[in-house]
């Protein structure tokens, strides 16, 4: 279980009767799973006691992470849409071009999969989990992701790829992004 993710931006050490933040969690450590906490005194003799103190303090609670501690890249889908939307109409075209080629790694929710008539090409559409009417769209090899044939809309997912185009309503990724389904 990724303790570092549950603790937010701090790695904590048990000290006396409380939790003391020790150091900011650097971006290179985000998502790293820590199996044990470091203790500063003999009173916190077991991992279970440490977890009980953290839970009681409201700092963290154990949870499973279906995406293995992945951290969303910035800018987010919402950041891109908002930047384009807030620009003057003439500038929206240039601002959207600034995102082309950018590598992304985002949490999304499955929306639908479609087959292109006349071509043997499948497309997948994912929605933003945080804002309505924002989507991520990409060409995929359906054989690589057979689960897409049976999952329901709204299924938690993760997508990684490179932006091919961006607009107020979302982004299109270059063909064959990496997809993780919960």
MARGUMAR-580317 format. One record per residue (C-alpha): x, y negated, z; residue number from 1. Coordinates in Angstrom, 3 decimals, decimal comma. Each point is the difference from the previous one (the first is absolute). Layout:
<atoms>
{atom {X; Y; Z}; NUM};
...
</atoms>
This chain:
<atoms>
{atom {0,000; 0,000; 0,000}; 1};
{atom {1,491; -3,370; -0,925}; 2};
{atom {0,311; -1,682; 3,391}; 3};
{atom {1,642; -3,040; -1,594}; 4};
{atom {-3,118; -0,647; -2,073}; 5};
{atom {-2,280; 0,330; 3,014}; 6};
{atom {2,118; -2,471; 1,955}; 7};
{atom {-0,265; -2,647; -2,697}; 8};
{atom {3,049; -2,214; -0,294}; 9};
{atom {1,846; 1,166; 3,109}; 10};
{atom {1,747; 3,086; 1,118}; 11};
{atom {-0,835; 0,206; 3,674}; 12};
{atom {1,931; 1,381; 2,916}; 13};
{atom {-1,605; 1,034; 3,231}; 14};
{atom {1,336; -2,175; 2,805}; 15};
{atom {-1,235; 0,281; 3,560}; 16};
{atom {-3,794; -0,208; -0,031}; 17};
{atom {-0,407; -1,690; -3,363}; 18};
{atom {1,004; -0,210; -3,623}; 19};
{atom {2,708; -2,413; -1,049}; 20};
{atom {0,516; -0,857; -3,685}; 21};
{atom {3,579; 0,776; -0,822}; 22};
{atom {0,564; -1,020; -3,611}; 23};
{atom {-1,955; -1,070; -3,040}; 24};
{atom {-0,598; 2,860; -2,396}; 25};
{atom {2,041; -0,780; -3,108}; 26};
{atom {-1,544; 0,556; -3,409}; 27};
{atom {2,425; 2,858; -0,601}; 28};
{atom {-1,426; 1,819; 3,031}; 29};
{atom {-3,707; -0,531; -0,736}; 30};
{atom {-1,826; 3,274; -0,381}; 31};
{atom {2,823; 2,081; 1,478}; 32};
{atom {-1,381; 2,730; 2,212}; 33};
{atom {1,442; 0,045; 3,513}; 34};
{atom {-0,545; 3,231; 1,887}; 35};
{atom {1,004; -1,299; 3,431}; 36};
{atom {0,224; -3,355; 1,704}; 37};
{atom {3,152; -1,088; 1,794}; 38};
{atom {-0,435; -0,319; 3,755}; 39};
{atom {1,715; -2,521; 2,262}; 40};
{atom {-0,765; 1,652; 3,299}; 41};
{atom {-0,504; 3,454; 1,441}; 42};
{atom {-3,643; -0,796; 0,942}; 43};
{atom {-1,064; 0,541; -3,608}; 44};
{atom {1,190; 3,591; -0,102}; 45};
{atom {-2,187; 1,336; -2,779}; 46};
{atom {-1,279; -0,956; -3,402}; 47};
{atom {-3,591; 0,535; 1,186}; 48};
{atom {0,451; -2,521; 2,829}; 49};
{atom {1,423; -2,530; -2,436}; 50};
{atom {-2,929; 0,462; -2,387}; 51};
{atom {-2,460; -0,359; 2,893}; 52};
{atom {1,633; -3,302; 1,021}; 53};
{atom {-0,075; -1,311; -3,551}; 54};
{atom {-3,652; 0,989; -0,452}; 55};
{atom {-0,963; -1,503; 3,360}; 56};
{atom {1,737; -3,243; -0,925}; 57};
{atom {-2,005; -0,112; -3,227}; 58};
{atom {3,145; -0,212; -2,087}; 59};
{atom {-0,400; 3,207; -1,948}; 60};
{atom {-2,067; 3,110; -0,351}; 61};
{atom {0,966; 3,227; -1,699}; 62};
{atom {-1,443; 0,387; -3,492}; 63};
{atom {0,710; 2,007; -3,094}; 64};
{atom {1,379; -1,728; -3,085}; 65};
{atom {-1,058; 1,624; -3,274}; 66};
{atom {2,420; -2,178; -1,972}; 67};
{atom {3,121; 0,969; 1,973}; 68};
{atom {0,824; -3,456; 1,370}; 69};
{atom {-0,092; -1,807; -3,345}; 70};
{atom {0,072; -3,785; 0,273}; 71};
{atom {-1,954; -2,105; -2,480}; 72};
{atom {2,101; -2,186; -2,262}; 73};
{atom {-0,388; -3,750; -0,225}; 74};
{atom {-1,566; -1,781; -1,694}; 75};
{atom {-3,174; 1,974; 0,534}; 76};
{atom {-2,814; 0,419; -2,496}; 77};
{atom {-1,909; -2,729; 1,870}; 78};
{atom {3,053; -2,327; 0,008}; 79};
{atom {0,334; 0,329; -3,787}; 80};
{atom {-3,698; -0,588; -0,642}; 81};
{atom {-0,102; -3,003; 2,344}; 82};
{atom {3,117; -1,570; -1,589}; 83};
{atom {-1,507; 0,268; -3,474}; 84};
{atom {-3,440; -1,167; 1,152}; 85};
{atom {1,353; -3,062; 1,830}; 86};
{atom {1,906; -1,264; -3,063}; 87};
{atom {-1,409; -2,361; -2,601}; 88};
{atom {-1,520; 1,846; -2,968}; 89};
{atom {2,945; -0,761; -2,309}; 90};
{atom {2,512; 1,151; 2,636}; 91};
{atom {-1,845; 3,256; 0,720}; 92};
{atom {1,405; 1,532; -3,189}; 93};
{atom {3,608; -0,725; 0,938}; 94};
{atom {-0,430; 0,989; 3,645}; 95};
{atom {-1,460; 3,375; -1,006}; 96};
{atom {3,052; 0,620; -2,243}; 97};
{atom {2,312; -0,549; 2,989}; 98};
{atom {-1,172; 3,316; 1,497}; 99};
{atom {0,688; 2,166; -3,084}; 100};
{atom {2,675; 2,599; 0,744}; 101};
{atom {-0,314; -0,303; 3,785}; 102};
{atom {0,130; 3,337; 1,842}; 103};
{atom {-2,882; 0,527; 2,410}; 104};
{atom {-0,908; 2,449; 2,758}; 105};
{atom {-3,527; -0,545; 1,345}; 106};
{atom {-2,771; 1,703; 1,947}; 107};
{atom {-3,133; 0,204; -2,141}; 108};
{atom {-3,299; 1,861; -0,158}; 109};
{atom {-0,964; 2,214; -2,906}; 110};
{atom {-2,718; -1,441; -2,212}; 111};
{atom {-0,275; 2,065; -3,201}; 112};
{atom {1,805; 1,888; -2,731}; 113};
{atom {-0,913; -0,392; -3,686}; 114};
{atom {0,914; 1,710; -3,261}; 115};
{atom {0,676; -2,183; -3,027}; 116};
{atom {-2,178; 0,914; -2,976}; 117};
{atom {2,046; 0,752; -3,114}; 118};
{atom {3,262; 0,388; 1,956}; 119};
{atom {1,106; 2,680; 2,386}; 120};
{atom {0,659; -2,538; 2,757}; 121};
{atom {-1,349; -0,195; 3,539}; 122};
{atom {-0,238; -3,178; 2,069}; 123};
{atom {-0,386; -0,339; 3,737}; 124};
{atom {-1,398; -2,992; 1,837}; 125};
{atom {0,666; -0,681; 3,670}; 126};
{atom {-1,575; -2,782; 2,045}; 127};
{atom {1,497; -2,209; 2,681}; 128};
{atom {-0,856; 1,302; 3,472}; 129};
{atom {-0,146; -3,586; 1,308}; 130};
{atom {-1,807; -2,095; -2,614}; 131};
{atom {-2,881; 0,747; -2,366}; 132};
{atom {0,392; -0,285; -3,769}; 133};
{atom {3,783; 0,491; -0,097}; 134};
{atom {1,335; 3,045; -1,793}; 135};
{atom {3,131; 1,805; -1,117}; 136};
{atom {-0,268; 1,716; -3,370}; 137};
{atom {2,412; 2,434; -1,691}; 138};
{atom {0,351; 2,712; -2,608}; 139};
{atom {0,689; 3,392; 1,584}; 140};
{atom {0,653; 3,642; -0,823}; 141};
{atom {-3,114; 1,594; 1,492}; 142};
{atom {1,739; 3,390; 0,209}; 143};
{atom {2,492; -1,493; 2,467}; 144};
{atom {-2,835; -1,074; 2,346}; 145};
{atom {-2,740; 2,676; -0,171}; 146};
{atom {-1,436; -1,216; 3,313}; 147};
{atom {-1,188; -3,152; -1,829}; 148};
{atom {-2,569; 2,239; -1,724}; 149};
{atom {-1,746; 0,818; 3,283}; 150};
{atom {0,521; -2,860; 2,493}; 151};
{atom {-2,740; -2,486; 0,786}; 152};
{atom {0,189; -3,722; -0,631}; 153};
{atom {1,422; -1,723; 3,067}; 154};
{atom {2,612; 2,712; 0,662}; 155};
{atom {3,108; -1,517; 1,712}; 156};
{atom {2,987; 0,027; -2,342}; 157};
{atom {3,421; -1,516; -0,612}; 158};
{atom {1,383; -1,192; -3,341}; 159};
{atom {3,519; -0,896; -1,097}; 160};
{atom {1,024; -1,361; -3,378}; 161};
{atom {0,930; -3,072; -2,028}; 162};
{atom {-2,397; -2,783; -0,941}; 163};
{atom {-0,800; -0,209; -3,725}; 164};
{atom {-2,457; -2,905; 0,302}; 165};
{atom {-1,716; -1,994; 2,747}; 166};
{atom {-3,207; -2,015; 0,246}; 167};
{atom {-2,408; -1,405; 2,559}; 168};
{atom {-1,854; 3,330; 0,079}; 169};
{atom {3,048; 2,226; 0,501}; 170};
{atom {3,002; 1,567; -1,680}; 171};
{atom {0,711; 2,562; -2,690}; 172};
{atom {3,007; 2,211; 0,639}; 173};
{atom {2,349; 1,519; -2,529}; 174};
{atom {-1,014; 3,537; -0,995}; 175};
{atom {0,474; 2,891; 2,412}; 176};
{atom {0,298; -1,582; 3,460}; 177};
{atom {0,559; 2,157; 3,072}; 178};
{atom {-3,214; 0,722; 1,894}; 179};
{atom {-0,451; 1,491; 3,460}; 180};
{atom {-3,449; 1,123; 1,087}; 181};
{atom {-0,719; 0,414; 3,718}; 182};
</atoms>
